[in-house]
Amino acid sequence: MTALLNAEFRKVLGLRYWWVLGIAPVVVGLFTGALTLPLARQVEDIVGEGFASTVAAAIGIALALALVFLFAAVFGAVNGGTEFQHRTVVTTFLTTRGRDGVVAAKYATAAAFGLLYCVVVEIAAVLTVLMFAGGDGGTSTGSDLGQLAAVLATGVLCAVLWALIGSGLGLLTGSTVGSVLAISAWVPFGELIVSLILHGLGLGTVADLLPVQLTWYTIVGVIDIPEAGDMAVRWPAAPLALIGWALLVCSLGWWRVRSRDLA
C-alpha cells in the first residue's frame, strides 16, 4: 500500500494541476482575511459596540472555504478520472495485485491534497486577519477564538470530504472533463436550482440534505450567530450526512472501477 501511495503522489506532483488549482483559493483567502475585520468595524459603528470581530472573521473565512471545497472536489475529479481518460490505468492495474489498492491510494491522495489546500488557505486567511486586526486583536474573547478554531477544523473536514466526493465521481464516470464540468455546475448553480424545484414541490426536507447545503450547515453550525438556531439540519446531523454523501459517491466509484471492462 505504501508503494501505491508513493506512486500516486509522484503522479500528482509530476503534473502542474495540483498547484494551479490551489492558487485561486489562496488568493481569495488572503483577500477575505484582509477585509473581514475592517468590515466588522464598519458594522460595529452602525449597530453599536459588542459586535464580535473574531466571529465576523470566522464568517469571512467560512466564505473563503467555499472556494476551497470547490477546488478540492475538482482536484479529486481530475486525479480520479485522468488515468481512465488517458488509458494509463491499464498499466497501473497490471503492475499491482488488484484494483482495490489503486482505488484506496487515489482516495487517500485526494483526501491529503484536499486537507493541504484547506490548511494553506486557512493559514493565509488567519495571518491576514491578524495582520489587519491592529490593536483590536486582543479584545477577542476565548469563546470567539474557540468559534474561529471550530470553523478552521470543520473546514478541514469538509475539504477532505469534498475531495473524496470529487475523486469518487472521477472514478465513477472515468471522465475528467465530465466530472469537472458536473462539479463546477452543481456547486455554484446546479444544487440551487434543484433545491428551488424541490421546495416548489413541497420537498424542502430533501433539499436540505443536498451536499452543498449540508456543507453550509456544517460550517455555520459552529458559529454562534442568531441564524444558526433556525437551520434545518444541525450538528452533528449535518456533518454526518455530508460524510454519508462522501461514502456513497466513493462507494459508487469503487464499484465502477471493480466492474469496468478495461480491455
C-alpha positions as CSV (number, residue, x, y, z in Angstrom):
1,M,0.0,0.0,0.0
2,T,2.9,2.4,0.8
3,A,4.3,1.8,-2.7
4,L,0.9,2.6,-4.3
5,L,0.6,5.8,-2.3
6,N,4.2,6.8,-3.3
7,A,3.4,6.1,-6.9
8,E,0.1,8.1,-6.7
9,F,1.8,11.1,-5.1
10,R,4.6,11.1,-7.7
11,K,2.0,11.0,-10.5
12,V,0.3,14.1,-9.0
13,L,3.4,16.0,-8.2
14,G,4.7,15.3,-11.7
15,L,1.9,17.4,-13.2
16,R,1.0,21.1,-12.7
17,Y,-2.7,20.9,-12.0
18,W,-2.2,20.2,-8.2
19,W,-0.7,23.6,-7.5
20,V,-2.5,25.5,-10.2
21,L,-5.8,24.6,-8.6
22,G,-4.5,25.9,-5.3
23,I,-3.8,29.4,-6.4
24,A,-7.3,30.8,-6.6
25,P,-8.4,29.6,-3.0
26,V,-5.2,31.1,-1.5
27,V,-5.8,34.5,-3.2
28,V,-9.4,34.5,-2.0
29,G,-8.3,33.5,1.5
30,L,-5.8,36.4,1.6
31,F,-8.4,39.0,0.5
32,T,-11.1,37.6,2.8
33,G,-8.8,37.7,5.8
34,A,-7.9,41.3,5.0
35,L,-11.4,42.5,4.5
36,T,-13.4,40.8,7.3
37,L,-12.2,42.8,10.3
38,P,-12.4,46.2,8.6
39,L,-15.9,45.4,7.5
40,A,-16.7,44.2,11.0
41,R,-15.6,47.6,12.5
42,Q,-17.8,49.4,10.0
43,V,-20.8,47.3,11.1
44,E,-19.9,47.9,14.7
45,D,-20.1,51.7,14.1
46,I,-23.6,51.2,12.8
47,V,-25.1,48.7,15.2
48,G,-23.1,49.7,18.2
49,E,-20.4,48.2,20.4
50,G,-20.3,44.5,21.1
51,F,-20.0,43.2,17.6
52,A,-17.5,40.3,17.9
53,S,-14.8,40.9,15.3
54,T,-13.5,37.4,15.6
55,V,-16.9,35.9,14.9
56,A,-17.1,38.2,11.8
57,A,-13.7,36.9,10.8
58,A,-14.9,33.3,11.2
59,I,-17.8,34.1,8.9
60,G,-15.5,35.6,6.3
61,I,-13.1,32.7,6.5
62,A,-16.1,30.3,6.1
63,L,-16.9,32.1,2.8
64,A,-13.3,31.7,1.6
65,L,-13.5,28.0,2.5
66,A,-16.4,27.6,0.0
67,L,-13.9,28.1,-2.9
68,V,-11.5,25.6,-1.2
69,F,-14.2,22.9,-1.2
70,L,-14.9,23.5,-4.9
71,F,-11.3,23.3,-5.9
72,A,-10.7,20.3,-3.7
73,A,-13.5,18.5,-5.4
74,V,-12.1,19.5,-8.8
75,F,-8.7,18.2,-7.8
76,G,-10.3,14.9,-6.7
77,A,-12.2,14.6,-10.0
78,V,-9.1,15.3,-12.1
79,N,-7.0,12.9,-10.1
80,G,-9.6,10.2,-10.2
81,G,-10.5,10.4,-13.9
82,T,-7.2,11.2,-15.6
83,E,-5.8,7.7,-15.8
84,F,-9.1,6.3,-17.2
85,Q,-9.3,9.1,-19.8
86,H,-5.8,8.6,-21.0
87,R,-5.9,4.8,-20.6
88,T,-2.8,4.7,-18.4
89,V,-4.9,3.0,-15.7
90,V,-4.5,-0.4,-17.5
91,T,-0.7,-0.3,-16.9
92,T,-1.3,0.7,-13.3
93,F,-3.6,-2.3,-12.7
94,L,-1.3,-4.7,-14.4
95,T,1.6,-3.7,-12.1
96,T,-0.4,-4.1,-8.9
97,R,-2.1,-7.0,-7.2
98,G,-5.6,-5.7,-7.5
99,R,-7.8,-2.7,-8.2
100,D,-8.8,-2.1,-4.6
101,G,-5.4,-0.9,-3.6
102,V,-5.2,1.5,-6.5
103,V,-8.6,3.0,-5.6
104,A,-7.7,3.3,-2.0
105,A,-4.5,5.1,-2.9
106,K,-6.4,7.6,-5.1
107,Y,-8.8,8.3,-2.4
108,A,-6.0,8.8,0.2
109,T,-4.2,11.1,-2.2
110,A,-7.3,13.2,-2.9
111,A,-8.0,13.5,0.8
112,A,-4.4,14.5,1.5
113,F,-4.4,17.3,-1.1
114,G,-7.9,18.5,0.0
115,L,-6.5,18.8,3.5
116,L,-3.4,20.6,2.2
117,Y,-5.4,23.1,0.2
118,C,-7.6,23.9,3.2
119,V,-4.7,24.3,5.7
120,V,-2.8,26.6,3.3
121,V,-5.8,28.8,2.7
122,E,-6.7,28.9,6.4
123,I,-3.2,29.9,7.4
124,A,-3.2,32.7,4.7
125,A,-6.6,33.9,5.9
126,V,-5.8,33.8,9.6
127,L,-2.5,35.6,9.1
128,T,-4.1,38.4,7.2
129,V,-6.8,38.6,9.9
130,L,-4.1,39.0,12.5
131,M,-2.2,41.5,10.3
132,F,-5.3,43.8,9.8
133,A,-6.6,43.4,13.3
134,G,-4.3,46.1,14.6
135,G,-4.8,47.0,18.2
136,D,-8.2,45.3,18.4
137,G,-6.7,41.8,18.2
138,G,-6.6,41.4,21.9
139,T,-10.2,42.2,22.6
140,S,-11.5,38.8,21.3
141,T,-12.8,36.5,23.9
142,G,-11.9,32.9,24.4
143,S,-15.4,32.0,23.1
144,D,-14.8,34.0,19.9
145,L,-11.4,32.4,19.3
146,G,-12.9,29.0,20.0
147,Q,-15.5,29.6,17.3
148,L,-12.8,30.6,14.9
149,A,-10.8,27.4,15.7
150,A,-14.0,25.4,15.2
151,V,-14.6,26.9,11.8
152,L,-11.0,26.1,10.8
153,A,-11.2,22.5,12.0
154,T,-14.6,22.0,10.4
155,G,-13.3,23.5,7.1
156,V,-10.6,20.8,7.0
157,L,-13.1,18.1,7.4
158,C,-15.3,19.5,4.7
159,A,-12.4,20.0,2.3
160,V,-11.4,16.3,2.7
161,L,-14.9,15.2,2.2
162,W,-15.3,17.3,-1.0
163,A,-12.0,16.0,-2.3
164,L,-13.3,12.4,-1.8
165,I,-16.6,13.3,-3.5
166,G,-14.7,14.6,-6.5
167,S,-12.4,11.6,-6.6
168,G,-15.3,9.2,-6.4
169,L,-17.1,11.0,-9.2
170,G,-14.0,10.9,-11.3
171,L,-13.7,7.1,-10.8
172,L,-17.4,6.6,-11.4
173,T,-17.5,8.5,-14.7
174,G,-14.0,7.7,-15.9
175,S,-14.0,11.2,-17.4
176,T,-12.0,14.1,-16.2
177,V,-13.9,16.7,-18.3
178,G,-17.3,15.3,-17.4
179,S,-16.6,15.2,-13.7
180,V,-15.1,18.7,-13.5
181,L,-18.0,20.2,-15.5
182,A,-20.5,18.4,-13.3
183,I,-18.9,19.7,-10.1
184,S,-18.4,23.2,-11.5
185,A,-22.0,23.3,-12.5
186,W,-23.5,21.7,-9.4
187,V,-21.7,23.5,-6.6
188,P,-22.4,27.2,-7.6
189,F,-25.7,26.8,-9.6
190,G,-27.0,23.3,-10.0
191,E,-27.9,22.5,-6.4
192,L,-29.6,25.9,-6.0
193,I,-31.8,25.2,-9.0
194,V,-32.6,21.7,-7.8
195,S,-33.3,23.0,-4.3
196,L,-35.7,25.6,-5.6
197,I,-37.6,22.9,-7.6
198,L,-37.8,20.6,-4.6
199,H,-39.1,23.4,-2.4
200,G,-41.7,24.2,-5.1
201,L,-42.8,20.6,-5.0
202,G,-43.0,20.7,-1.2
203,L,-39.9,18.6,-0.7
204,G,-37.8,21.1,1.2
205,T,-36.6,18.5,3.6
206,V,-34.9,16.6,0.7
207,A,-33.3,19.9,-0.5
208,D,-31.8,20.4,2.9
209,L,-30.0,17.1,2.6
210,L,-28.1,18.0,-0.6
211,P,-24.3,18.1,-0.2
212,V,-23.7,21.9,-0.7
213,Q,-26.5,22.8,1.7
214,L,-25.1,20.3,4.3
215,T,-21.7,21.8,3.9
216,W,-23.2,25.3,4.7
217,Y,-25.0,23.8,7.8
218,T,-21.8,22.1,8.9
219,I,-19.7,25.3,8.8
220,V,-22.3,27.8,10.1
221,G,-23.4,25.4,12.8
222,V,-20.2,26.0,14.8
223,I,-20.6,29.8,14.6
224,D,-22.6,31.5,17.4
225,I,-24.9,33.6,15.3
226,P,-28.8,34.0,15.6
227,E,-29.4,32.4,12.3
228,A,-27.7,29.2,13.5
229,G,-30.8,28.3,15.6
230,D,-33.1,28.3,12.5
231,M,-31.0,25.8,10.5
232,A,-33.0,22.8,9.2
233,V,-30.1,20.4,9.8
234,R,-27.9,21.0,12.9
235,W,-24.8,19.4,14.4
236,P,-23.9,16.6,14.4
237,A,-26.5,15.6,11.8
238,A,-25.1,17.9,9.1
239,P,-21.5,16.7,9.1
240,L,-22.7,13.0,9.4
241,A,-25.0,13.4,6.4
242,L,-22.1,15.0,4.4
243,I,-19.9,12.1,5.4
244,G,-22.7,9.9,4.1
245,W,-22.6,11.6,0.7
246,A,-18.8,11.1,0.5
247,L,-19.1,7.4,1.4
248,L,-21.9,7.0,-1.2
249,V,-20.0,8.6,-4.1
250,C,-16.7,6.9,-3.1
251,S,-18.5,3.5,-2.9
252,L,-20.1,4.0,-6.4
253,G,-16.7,5.0,-7.8
254,W,-15.1,1.9,-6.2
255,W,-17.8,-0.3,-7.6
256,R,-17.5,1.1,-11.1
257,V,-13.7,0.5,-11.1
258,R,-14.2,-3.0,-10.0
259,S,-16.8,-3.7,-12.6
260,R,-15.4,-1.7,-15.5
261,D,-14.1,-3.6,-18.5
262,L,-10.7,-2.2,-19.4
263,A,-10.0,-4.3,-22.4
